Structure formats: C-alpha cells, structure tokens
Amino acid sequence: MKPVYKFLDFALFVSFFPQLVVGPIVRAFTFLPQLEETRNFSRVQVKSCLMLFMVGFIKKACISDRLSPIVDPFFDAPETYSASSSWVGVLFYAVQIYCDFSGYTDMAIACAGLLGYELCLNFHFPYFSKNITEFWRRWHISLSNWLRDYLYIPLGGNRGGKLFTYRNLMLIMLLVGLWHGAGWNFVIWGGLHGGALILQREWSKLSAPYKWLCTLIKPISPLLTFYWVCIGWIFFRAVDMEKSITIVKSFVFFNSPGSQELGIHHLGIFLLLAIAHFATYKNLWREWWQKFPDWIFAAWYGFAFSVILLFIAPNYSAFIYFQF
C-alpha cells in the first residue's frame, strides 16, 4: 500500500490499545484505510459490541480463571494424578487457553468497535475443525495469515513440489513453536502440528478415490482433530519434557503412577461447556437482544453483568498469552 504521511494516523496504528498486547494482529492495509473518513458514533453497533465484550469477559473471568486452580496443580505434579484425572486436566486446559485467548480478543474487538474501528476476526470455533489445516484457519486467524504472507509464501509456499511444500509447512510450525518459547516442549508442539498438516494432506490424496472411507471418517474427524490438538497442548503447557511424557502416557495410554483424583464429575462440566459452545456455533442464540428498546437493553445488560460478577474467580489470573 502507499506510504502514510500523516504522523497521527501512523501513531494511532502502532499504538492502538485494544489489541496491542495480545491481538488480533492488526495489519496496516486493514486499519489505515479506516482513518480516511471521520468516525461517526451513530454507525457503531453498540449492542453487538457490548454483547461481544460480555462474552469475552465471561470466557476469561468466569471460565478460564475458574479452571486455573484445577489445571495448574495437575500440570505441576502430573505424576501424582490418575489417568482419568489426566483427561480432566488436559481437556480443561484446552478450554482454559481457548477461553483466555479468545476472551481477550473478543473484548479487544468490542472495545475497538465501540471506538468506531473494525478489527479482524481472530477465532472462529477452532475446536470444531475437521482437520488441522482448518484448525489453523480458525485459531489465531491473524497470526496464521501473517505466517502465510510473511513466511510460507516467501519460502516458496507450495510452488516447488510435494517435498518442498512439506518442508515449508514443517519449518513454519517449528518456528511458531520457537516463537512461543525457546524450549523443546514448544518445538515438539510445533512439530506435532507440522506433522499433522503433512499427514492430513497425504490422507486427502490417498483417500480421495475411496469416497466411502471419507464418508466413514467425516463424522469423527472433528473429534480426532481435537484429540490431536489436546496432545499438542500437553507439550505446550507442561513444565518440562519429563512431565510432558508422564501426561502423554496417562492421557494416551492410561498409564499413570499416581492415584490422586481431580474428580470425574468435572467431565460433566466440560460436556455442558461443549454443548453451550456448540449451540453458539450453530447460532441457536441468535441476536435476540437487538429487538430490545435501548432502555430495556441497558437495564438488562446492567443486571446481567451484576449477576456475572458473582461468578468470577476470586483470584485473578494473568492472561496466558501475556508471557509470549
């Protein structure tokens, strides 16, 4: 795009506070053109922005922070917990990191929207993805697009043959792992996703002639994808490689030396959260609040938030992605 010569426009772009710390990653070509016309508050979708902020706040303060006292002790000492507890710990961490990160970006997008600026969608129900490629199109979308434009395409993308393409995919995911931290756990996490991207492409080619096989696998493909993502989260979250291996043995092979229980009833909470999330994915709630007159919406919103404040975690937990 053409250079911007207005200092204030440039300064606003590089210091726009809602997304500055975690994201979504705002690109110049999506933000700077919005500065060419005056912001008009009458064009702001106030109700939608307020509801998005509320959803993000619930994800972070009422779900993610509430799960921290369950998840943290498990990952600190996984060898003391049973195999069933490993499922509770890993599944809850998958929920925690999603609600933490997407909750932040929901609130960031909502704040920007109230100021009259539109930020890009950063999460689109990634845990319902049918394969790893789709997962990365739905998880941290702005980062995935950045990696595609600034790393994958400059490396040659898929223009040099199969092995060349697979090399690029694996290299990108290993770099994503190292971007999160200079440790073998993050390298393995990136390698697991890189390997899954390669396997998924090979599977698509090999299974194409067998439509019956594709039809058979299709209903369970989101579950298989989520299972693989959860295995990756083990290495992402675990303190070191020894604890990672301990959790993998327990989560995958049901082999655990510990006997301490987190409580199998927690899986019921996970199921309820999954059902609510699926209902949102299918848009069953719809935008019913848009039908309210402004004064009724304002009264309802204030009451709803006062109730939500009763369910926030007693102890604040910093955003997980602040550390990266």
Salt bridges, closest charged atoms under 4 A:
GLU37 OE2 - ARG39 NH2 3.94
GLU37 OE2 - ARG43 NH1 3.03
ASP65 OD1 - LYS60 NZ 2.80
ASP72 OD1 - ARG237 NH2 2.96
GLU79 OE1 - LYS243 NZ 3.63
ASP100 OD2 - LYS60 NZ 3.17
ASP106 OD2 - LYS59 NZ 2.85
GLU134 OE2 - ARG138 NE 2.88
ASP149 OD2 - ARG27 NH2 2.89
ASP149 OD1 - ARG148 NE 2.87
GLU202 OE2 - LYS162 NZ 3.51
ASP294 OD1 - LYS47 NZ 3.38
